[in-house]
Amino acid sequence: MNKNKKVSMAVIRRLPKYYRYLSELINKDIKRISSYELSKLTGFTASQIRQDFNNFGGFGQQGYGYNIEELYKQLKMIIGIDKPHSGIIIGAGNLGQSIANYKHFDETGFNIVAIFEKNPRLIGYKIREIPILDFYDIEEFCKDKDIGIAVITTPKQDAQAVADKVVSLGIESIWNFAPVDLKTPDNVVVESIHLSESLLALMFMLNNK
């Protein structure tokens, strides 16, 4: 893939779905698939699938389709899960604990190494062997570690200050679950998951179907 080529966010959002379906096909021992067959699985058009993959060099062969295992390997590299990524969670409430308990992150190479919390009643406990540490020790903990991703699950009023702290530690990727739009430098990637906004969108679709 040409690093200078700008890939649209719409394409980026489709990549994980391709990856998931290819994983399921591999588990069924299916060796190849056409763009038409893949379109029936994913709900995207065959033309859209070919255009998406052409952003990264294509991978298919006319009259043959796609070698599923090879395409799967290529997507792993494109998405960036062919190598491990260490992460921390900030906020050990219900949401933070649920994320820490999600075992399937291991399959993506995302390794949560610590959870940080201000509540002294939670500090010292472990979730799946992941320690809950004092938030005020975060700088010392991260000093000699290559932390790639910070997951923010704090209340809204604390999220921006936490994000500022994360940025000061040199962490350049934030997965934000707090219901606030964070302000970060241009070199920091933020993916915000606003649960209430998703629910409101669902309610709109329900009422306007």
N, C-alpha and C positions, 0 to 999 in steps of 0.2 A: 504493500500500500504506500502511496506517496504521502509522506507526512505533511506536506504543504496543502494537500487537498482537503477542503472543508467538507465534512460529512454532516448532513442535516440531522437535527435532533430527532426527526421522525424516523429516519433510518436507524439511528442509535437505539431508539425505543423498541424497534422490531427485533434487533439482534438477540436479546435474551429469549424471545419466544422461539426463534429459529433454533437456538441452542437447546432449549428444553425439548422440542419435538425431535431433534436429531438424537438426543440422548435416549429418548423412548424407542426410537427406531433401532438404535444399536442394541438395546436390551432385548429387542425382538429378533435380533440377528438378521435384519434387513440390510442388504449391502449397497443398494443404489436406489435413487429416486429421481423422478423428473420434476421440473418446476411446476408442472400441472398437478402432479400428485401431492407435492408439498403445499400447493395452494389450497387444495381441498382440506388439508390438515390445519393450516394456519389461519385460513380465512383471507389471506392476501392474494391478489391476482398473480398469475404466473409471470406476467410482464413486470409487475412490481418486484417480485422476488429476484428476477434476473437483474433488474436495475440496481437493487440493493447490493447484490453480490458483486456487481461490476464496479462498485465503489472501491472494492478491495482486490480487484484483479479477475473476477469472474468465477473460476473453479469448475464450471460445468463443461461437458462435451456434447456437441450436437449429436443427437441420435442415441446418446447413452444416458444423459442426465448427470447427476451428481454422485460421486463416490461418497457415501454417507460418513464413513470413518474419517476420510481425508478432510471433508468439509467441516466436520466436528472439530478436528484438530486445528484447522485454520481459524475457526470462530473462537476457540479458546485463546489463541494468540491475539486475535483482533480485539477481543473484549479485555484481555489482560489477565485471564485466570489460569494461564499456563505457568504462573509463578506465584509464590505465596505473598499475602499481604497481611501485615499485623495491624490490629486495630484496638482501640479502647472505647469503652462506653462511659459517658458522663451522665450520671443519674441512675440510681439503683432502685427506683420505684417500680411499680408494676410493669410498665412498658420496658424499662431497661432490663428487668429480670427476664421478661418474655423473650427479648431479643437474645440475651445471653444463653437462654435455654434452647434456642433454635439450632438443632444439630446439623442441619443441612448446609450451614455456612461452610463447614469443613470441606464439603465437596467442591466449593468454589475457590478454595485456597485462602479464604478469609479467616484468620485466626485471631480471636479476641483474647488479649493477654491480660487485661485488667479492667475493672469497673471502678469509677471514682464517684464518691458520694460525700456530702457534708453531714448527713444525719449520723451521729455517733452510734445510734442503736443498730445500724446496718454495717458499719465498718468492722472488718474482721471476719465476716462471713464469706462463704464461697458459693458460687453457682457453677455447677459442672467443673469444679476445680479452678474456676476463675475467681481470683481474690477481689473482694470489695475493699478498696483502699481509700484513705482520706484524700479528699480533693486537693487539700493544701500540699500534698506530697507529689502532685502530678508532674511538676517540673523536674524534680529529682529522679522520678521513675523513668521519664521519657528521655532523659539526658543522653544516655548511652544506647538507646534502642531506636531502631528504624521503624517508627510508627507511621503508617501510611494513611490510615483512616480514623477519624474520630466520629463516634456516634453520639449525638446529643439528644437526650431524652428528658431534659430538665423542664421545669415550668417555664412558661413564656417569658416571665420577667427576668429570668436568669440566663436565658439562652444567648443573648448577644455578648454578655460579659464572658461567658464560657467560650464562645466562638473566638473572641479576641484573644483569650488565653491560649486556645488551641493554635491559632495562627502564630502567636509569639513563640511557640515551641517548634515551629517549622513544619507542622502538619499541613498538608496542602489539599486534603480531601475531607469533606464533612458530609455526613449523612444526618440530616436534621429532621427530627420528629417533633420539635417544639412548634407550636402554632404561631410562628412569626417568620418574616422574611429577613434573613440575616444579611448584614452588610460586611463584605469581606473584600480583600484585595483581588485584583484580576487574576493572579496566579493560583488562587484557591478555588477548587471545584466544590460546588455545593449542590447536593441533591436533597430537596425538601419533600417530605412525606407529610402532608397535612390531612390527617384522618377526617376531621370534621368537614373539610372542603370536599373530600371524596364522597362522604356521606350525602352532602347537600347536592352534589352532582347526580348521585344515584336517585335521590328523591325527586329532582327535576325530571329526570328521564322516566321515572315511574308515573309522575303526574302528567306527562306529555307524550306518552307512548301512543 
